[in-house]
Amino acid sequence: MEYEGSREFEAQLLVRLESGNAPDIAYVPQPGLIERIANDFPDQITEVGEQAQSNIDEYYNEAWRGYGSVDDTLYGAPLGANAKSFVWYSPSAFEENGYEIPETWDELIALSDQIVSDHPDVKPWCAGIESGGATGWPATDWVEDVMLRTAGPEAYDQWVEHEIPFDDPQVVEAVDTVGEILRNPDYVNGGLGEVQSIATTPFGEAGLPILDGSCFLHRQASFYQANWPEGTTVAEDGDVFAFFLPGQSAEDRPVLGAGEFTVALADRPEVAALQAYLTSPEWSNEKARVTGPGWVSANSELDPANLESPIDQLAYELLTDENATFRFDASDLMPAAVGAGTFWSEMTAWIASGKDTQEALSAIESSWPSE
């Protein structure tokens, strides 16, 4: 097997499909892109094979079948997963300053204000949304996490399905709530610049100022731990750790997550066999053992003991908890022209040039594909 990766994956895969030069299997992180491939390239995409489907039904929550399906046909088999509702911080910095882990949104804002008061030369938050052709996705993650907290899961589902418009007042409220942090010059961008620097700071580097005390807080997914420099200890008493992004109350704990899916673009037995293997407990456990921190699967037979990092273990617990309010990343579920297009670009403009919230969301709404 020959693996090829690219930061321009979303665009390059479509180009290769157009030219008839698609890979045998693609790792696709957006169900919306799976839908686009199924609709635009029906002769190249292949339904998930029988053995892989059997594994999915046995080892995954049934919601994952829905995420990978288009019109009830399963095209995407779950691969990796991640929990996104985390805030990274320095345990030693919290201890030195007497800061407590916030359990509600109001406590999170109060903590931010306290940091501003205690450290006039330091900003509480650091952030970055630059990611090559995918620039903007960390900002959409912010909106999705906050939408779950301000509007609730039912409104979130309506938003994803376009049952309410993208510029609905509930979405405006969520974006403006994000703006209370990301567009607040008193809060950002610690160690990196002014508010506008968020748009040009690579997402992988955005949390690093925590290590030198230039900022205290960085909202990013469980997989972000792979971006800490070698030698950084990720633990409750280590150099960095993460706490759950709080909701409106201590009991309000919605989980935003995402994942990748394998999509077969060649109809050959060995391709189906590989796709089936990638859905198996054997592969998930071996992958966890050899990959190290930053990788998790939602496979129910993954042994948490094989997950080296306590953040990964916590993410796995959240991803497989049937009682948790879990929602898949909205931009990944939306049509690709929106979720991997205007949502990214308009949120980038919202930060980089201070574009008005209503204007940005109305532009996204007007880009939603007609039925």
C-alpha positions as CSV (number, residue, x, y, z in Angstrom):
1,M,0.0,0.0,0.0
2,E,1.3,3.5,-0.9
3,Y,0.0,6.4,1.2
4,E,-0.1,10.0,-0.1
5,G,-1.2,12.9,2.0
6,S,-1.8,16.6,1.2
7,R,-3.0,19.8,3.0
8,E,-4.9,20.5,-0.3
9,F,-6.7,17.2,-0.1
10,E,-10.3,18.4,-0.6
11,A,-9.5,20.2,-3.9
12,Q,-6.9,17.7,-5.2
13,L,-9.2,14.7,-4.8
14,L,-11.9,16.3,-6.9
15,V,-9.3,17.2,-9.6
16,R,-8.1,13.6,-9.7
17,L,-11.6,12.3,-9.9
18,E,-12.2,14.7,-12.8
19,S,-9.1,13.4,-14.6
20,G,-9.9,9.8,-14.0
21,N,-6.8,9.4,-11.8
22,A,-8.4,8.8,-8.4
23,P,-6.7,6.8,-5.7
24,D,-8.0,3.3,-4.9
25,I,-9.1,4.5,-1.4
26,A,-9.5,8.1,-0.1
27,Y,-9.6,9.1,3.6
28,V,-12.4,11.6,3.5
29,P,-13.1,13.7,6.6
30,Q,-16.3,15.3,5.4
31,P,-19.5,13.4,4.8
32,G,-20.6,16.4,2.7
33,L,-17.7,15.6,0.4
34,I,-18.7,12.0,0.2
35,E,-22.2,13.1,-0.9
36,R,-20.6,15.3,-3.6
37,I,-18.5,12.5,-4.9
38,A,-21.5,10.1,-4.9
39,N,-23.6,12.7,-6.8
40,D,-20.9,13.9,-9.3
41,F,-18.9,10.8,-9.8
42,P,-21.3,7.9,-9.4
43,D,-19.3,5.7,-11.8
44,Q,-16.1,6.0,-9.7
45,I,-17.4,5.6,-6.1
46,T,-18.0,2.1,-4.8
47,E,-20.4,1.0,-2.1
48,V,-18.8,-0.3,1.1
49,G,-18.3,-4.0,0.8
50,E,-20.2,-6.7,2.7
51,Q,-17.4,-7.5,5.2
52,A,-16.7,-3.9,6.1
53,Q,-20.5,-3.3,6.5
54,S,-20.7,-6.2,8.9
55,N,-17.9,-4.8,10.9
56,I,-19.5,-1.4,11.1
57,D,-22.8,-2.8,12.2
58,E,-21.0,-4.8,14.9
59,Y,-18.4,-2.4,16.2
60,Y,-19.8,1.1,15.7
61,N,-22.7,3.2,17.0
62,E,-25.3,3.2,14.2
63,A,-24.9,6.9,13.8
64,W,-21.6,6.3,12.0
65,R,-23.4,4.4,9.3
66,G,-25.6,7.4,8.7
67,Y,-22.7,9.8,8.5
68,G,-21.1,7.7,5.7
69,S,-24.3,7.1,3.7
70,V,-25.8,8.9,0.8
71,D,-29.5,8.2,0.1
72,D,-29.2,5.1,2.3
73,T,-26.2,3.7,0.4
74,L,-23.1,3.3,2.5
75,Y,-20.1,4.8,0.8
76,G,-17.9,5.9,3.7
77,A,-16.5,3.4,6.3
78,P,-15.5,5.0,9.6
79,L,-11.7,5.2,10.3
80,G,-10.5,7.6,12.9
81,A,-12.5,9.9,15.2
82,N,-11.9,12.8,17.5
83,A,-13.6,14.8,20.1
84,K,-13.4,18.6,19.6
85,S,-14.9,20.1,22.7
86,F,-11.6,20.7,24.6
87,V,-9.7,23.7,25.9
88,W,-6.0,23.3,26.3
89,Y,-4.2,24.9,29.2
90,S,-1.1,24.7,31.4
91,P,-1.8,23.0,34.8
92,S,1.2,24.6,36.4
93,A,0.1,28.1,35.3
94,F,-3.4,27.5,36.7
95,E,-1.9,26.3,40.0
96,E,0.5,29.2,40.3
97,N,-2.4,31.7,39.7
98,G,-5.0,29.9,41.7
99,Y,-7.2,29.4,38.7
100,E,-10.0,26.7,38.8
101,I,-11.2,24.7,35.8
102,P,-14.5,26.4,34.7
103,E,-17.6,24.3,34.7
104,T,-20.0,26.7,33.0
105,W,-19.7,29.2,30.1
106,D,-20.1,32.1,32.5
107,E,-17.2,30.8,34.6
108,L,-15.1,30.5,31.4
109,I,-15.7,34.2,30.6
110,A,-15.0,35.1,34.2
111,L,-11.7,33.2,34.1
112,S,-10.8,35.1,30.9
113,D,-11.6,38.4,32.6
114,Q,-9.5,37.4,35.6
115,I,-6.5,36.6,33.4
116,V,-6.8,40.0,31.7
117,S,-6.9,41.6,35.1
118,D,-4.0,39.6,36.6
119,H,-1.7,39.8,33.5
120,P,-2.0,43.0,31.6
121,D,0.8,42.0,29.2
122,V,-0.6,38.5,28.4
123,K,-3.8,37.5,26.5
124,P,-5.9,34.7,27.9
125,W,-6.6,33.1,24.5
126,C,-4.5,32.1,21.5
127,A,-5.9,30.9,18.2
128,G,-5.1,30.2,14.6
129,I,-7.2,29.1,11.7
130,E,-4.7,29.0,8.8
131,S,-4.6,25.6,7.1
132,G,-3.7,26.0,3.5
133,G,-6.7,25.4,1.2
134,A,-8.7,24.5,4.3
135,T,-8.1,27.8,6.1
136,G,-11.0,28.7,8.3
137,W,-12.0,25.2,9.6
138,P,-10.9,25.9,13.2
139,A,-13.2,29.0,13.3
140,T,-16.2,26.9,12.1
141,D,-15.4,24.4,14.8
142,W,-15.7,27.2,17.3
143,V,-19.1,28.2,15.9
144,E,-20.4,24.6,15.9
145,D,-19.3,24.0,19.5
146,V,-21.0,27.2,20.7
147,M,-24.1,26.6,18.5
148,L,-24.6,23.3,20.5
149,R,-24.3,25.3,23.7
150,T,-26.4,28.4,22.9
151,A,-29.1,26.9,20.6
152,G,-29.1,23.3,21.6
153,P,-28.9,20.0,19.7
154,E,-32.3,20.2,18.0
155,A,-31.6,23.6,16.4
156,Y,-28.1,22.4,15.5
157,D,-29.6,19.5,13.6
158,Q,-32.0,21.9,11.8
159,W,-29.1,24.1,10.9
160,V,-27.1,21.2,9.4
161,E,-30.2,20.0,7.4
162,H,-30.9,23.6,6.2
163,E,-34.3,23.5,7.9
164,I,-33.4,26.9,9.3
165,P,-31.4,29.4,7.2
166,F,-27.7,29.9,7.8
167,D,-28.4,33.4,8.9
168,D,-31.1,32.4,11.4
169,P,-30.9,34.5,14.6
170,Q,-29.8,31.4,16.5
171,V,-26.8,31.1,14.3
172,V,-26.1,34.8,14.6
173,E,-26.2,34.5,18.3
174,A,-23.7,31.6,18.3
175,V,-21.2,33.5,16.0
176,D,-21.5,36.6,18.1
177,T,-20.8,34.6,21.2
178,V,-17.7,33.2,19.6
179,G,-16.8,36.8,18.7
180,E,-16.9,37.7,22.4
181,I,-13.7,35.7,22.6
182,L,-12.1,35.5,19.1
183,R,-12.8,39.2,18.1
184,N,-12.1,40.6,21.6
185,P,-8.7,42.4,21.5
186,D,-8.5,42.0,25.3
187,Y,-8.7,38.3,24.9
188,V,-6.6,37.4,21.8
189,N,-4.1,36.6,20.3
190,G,-1.6,35.8,23.1
191,G,1.9,35.7,21.8
192,L,0.9,35.9,18.2
193,G,-0.4,39.4,17.5
194,E,-3.7,41.1,17.2
195,V,-7.2,39.7,16.4
196,Q,-6.4,39.6,12.7
197,S,-3.3,37.4,13.3
198,I,-5.7,34.5,14.0
199,A,-6.4,34.3,10.2
200,T,-2.7,33.9,9.3
201,T,-1.5,31.7,12.3
202,P,-1.2,28.0,11.3
203,F,-3.6,26.0,13.4
204,G,-0.9,23.6,14.4
205,E,1.2,26.4,16.0
206,A,-1.6,28.4,17.6
207,G,-1.5,26.7,21.0
208,L,2.2,26.8,21.5
209,P,2.3,30.2,23.3
210,I,0.8,28.3,26.3
211,L,4.2,26.8,26.8
212,D,6.0,30.1,27.3
213,G,3.1,31.8,29.2
214,S,2.1,34.1,26.4
215,C,-1.5,32.8,26.6
216,F,-3.5,30.5,28.9
217,L,-6.2,28.9,26.8
218,H,-6.6,27.3,23.4
219,R,-9.7,25.6,22.1
220,Q,-8.9,22.7,19.9
221,A,-9.7,19.0,19.4
222,S,-8.1,16.0,21.1
223,F,-5.9,15.5,18.1
224,Y,-4.1,18.7,18.8
225,Q,-1.8,16.9,21.2
226,A,0.2,15.7,18.2
227,N,1.2,19.3,17.6
228,W,3.0,19.9,21.0
229,P,6.8,19.8,20.6
230,E,8.7,16.6,21.4
231,G,9.2,16.3,25.1
232,T,6.0,18.1,26.1
233,T,4.1,16.1,28.8
234,V,0.4,15.9,28.3
235,A,-1.1,15.1,31.7
236,E,-3.2,16.6,34.5
237,D,0.1,17.4,36.2
238,G,2.1,17.9,33.0
239,D,3.1,20.7,30.8
240,V,-0.3,20.9,29.1
241,F,-3.6,19.3,29.5
242,A,-7.2,20.0,28.4
243,F,-10.6,20.5,30.0
244,F,-14.1,20.1,28.6
245,L,-15.4,23.2,26.9
246,P,-18.2,24.1,29.3
247,G,-21.9,24.6,28.4
248,Q,-24.5,26.9,29.9
249,S,-24.6,24.8,33.1
250,A,-22.4,22.1,34.7
251,E,-24.8,19.5,33.5
252,D,-24.9,20.8,29.9
253,R,-22.1,18.8,28.2
254,P,-22.7,18.5,24.5
255,V,-19.8,16.8,22.6
256,L,-18.7,18.0,19.2
257,G,-16.7,15.4,17.2
258,A,-15.6,14.4,13.8
259,G,-13.7,11.6,12.0
260,E,-12.5,10.3,8.7
261,F,-14.0,7.8,6.4
262,T,-12.5,5.4,3.9
263,V,-14.1,5.8,0.5
264,A,-13.4,3.1,-2.2
265,L,-12.9,4.6,-5.6
266,A,-11.9,1.3,-7.3
267,D,-14.1,-1.9,-7.4
268,R,-11.5,-4.6,-6.8
269,P,-11.4,-7.4,-4.2
270,E,-8.1,-6.2,-2.6
271,V,-9.6,-2.7,-2.2
272,A,-12.7,-4.1,-0.5
273,A,-10.4,-6.3,1.7
274,L,-8.3,-3.3,2.8
275,Q,-11.4,-1.2,3.6
276,A,-12.8,-4.1,5.7
277,Y,-9.5,-4.5,7.6
278,L,-9.6,-0.7,8.4
279,T,-13.0,-1.2,10.1
280,S,-11.8,-4.1,12.3
281,P,-10.9,-4.1,16.0
282,E,-7.5,-5.6,15.1
283,W,-6.6,-2.6,13.0
284,S,-8.0,0.0,15.5
285,N,-6.0,-1.5,18.4
286,E,-2.8,-1.9,16.4
287,K,-3.1,1.6,15.1
288,A,-3.6,2.9,18.6
289,R,-0.5,1.0,19.8
290,V,1.8,2.3,17.2
291,T,0.5,5.8,16.5
292,G,0.9,7.3,19.9
293,P,-1.0,10.3,21.2
294,G,-3.5,12.1,19.0
295,W,-5.4,9.2,17.3
296,V,-8.7,7.7,18.5
297,S,-11.3,5.4,16.9
298,A,-15.0,5.0,17.7
299,N,-14.7,1.3,17.3
300,S,-16.3,-0.2,20.4
301,E,-13.7,-3.0,20.6
302,L,-10.8,-0.6,20.9
303,D,-9.1,-1.3,24.2
304,P,-8.6,2.1,25.9
305,A,-5.4,0.8,27.5
306,N,-3.9,0.9,24.0
307,L,-4.4,4.7,24.0
308,E,-1.3,6.2,25.4
309,S,-2.7,9.6,26.2
310,P,-5.2,10.4,28.9
311,I,-6.7,12.9,26.5
312,D,-7.3,10.2,23.9
313,Q,-8.8,8.0,26.6
314,L,-11.2,10.8,27.6
315,A,-12.1,11.4,23.9
316,Y,-12.8,7.7,23.4
317,E,-15.0,7.7,26.5
318,L,-17.0,10.6,25.1
319,L,-17.2,9.2,21.6
320,T,-18.6,5.9,22.7
321,D,-20.9,7.1,25.5
322,E,-24.4,6.3,24.3
323,N,-25.8,8.7,26.9
324,A,-23.7,11.7,25.7
325,T,-25.2,14.4,23.5
326,F,-22.9,13.9,20.6
327,R,-23.0,15.8,17.3
328,F,-20.8,15.4,14.2
329,D,-19.0,18.5,12.9
330,A,-21.6,20.5,11.1
331,S,-19.4,21.8,8.3
332,D,-18.4,18.3,7.5
333,L,-22.0,17.2,7.2
334,M,-23.1,20.2,5.1
335,P,-22.8,20.3,1.2
336,A,-19.1,20.6,0.4
337,A,-19.7,24.0,-1.3
338,V,-20.8,25.4,2.0
339,G,-19.1,23.2,4.7
340,A,-15.7,23.2,3.0
341,G,-16.3,26.4,1.0
342,T,-18.1,29.5,2.1
343,F,-18.4,28.6,5.7
344,W,-14.5,28.4,5.9
345,S,-14.0,31.5,3.8
346,E,-16.6,33.7,5.4
347,M,-15.4,32.9,8.9
348,T,-11.9,33.8,7.8
349,A,-13.1,37.1,6.5
350,W,-15.1,37.6,9.7
351,I,-11.8,37.5,11.6
352,A,-9.3,38.9,9.1
353,S,-11.3,41.9,8.1
354,G,-13.9,42.2,10.8
355,K,-16.8,41.4,8.4
356,D,-20.2,41.9,9.9
357,T,-21.7,38.7,11.3
358,Q,-25.1,39.0,9.6
359,E,-23.4,39.9,6.3
360,A,-21.0,36.9,6.5
361,L,-23.8,34.4,7.4
362,S,-26.1,35.8,4.7
363,A,-23.3,35.2,2.2
364,I,-23.1,31.6,3.3
365,E,-26.8,31.2,3.1
366,S,-26.9,32.5,-0.5
367,S,-24.3,29.8,-1.4
368,W,-26.3,26.9,-0.2
369,P,-26.9,24.6,-3.3
370,S,-30.5,24.6,-4.5
371,E,-32.4,21.3,-4.4
